[in-house]
Amino acid sequence: MPAVIVRIGEWLPRGWGDLFLQLLLYVIADTGYELARGMADGRANLAFANGERIIDVEQSLGLFFEPGMQSSILNMQWMVDAANTVYLNSQFTVALSFLIWMYLFRNDHYYFFRNMLFV
């Protein structure tokens, strides 16, 4: 085995086998998620009805502020671009970095977090 692979393996809390198992679990979870999303296609009417119910609840609680906020921000293209950039980076970069950090440096807590993420 090349020395670099052995040295990297020494940094892994539970070795290469566990790392590959974790990656396989994420691939399986993502595949299941995509299959479930595919089964939900064509049910847009139900999604919109559920969205309207959420809006009704927000309005009754005095929490429905999104239209006013969105209309004020949509006039500032730089703000829209910044929000999209932050969302994209947060969604992927921050989440992936956190998972890697947890796996490498807080390994005992990682498995609980992973299980909660899958649930």
Buried (B, 14 or more C-beta within 10 A) or exposed (E): EEEEEEEEEEEBEEEEEBBEEBEEEBEEEEEEEEEEEEEEEEEEEEEEEEEEEEBEEEEEEEEBEEEEEEEEEEEEEEEEEEEEEEEEEEEEEEEEEEBEEBBEEEEEEBBEBBEEEEE
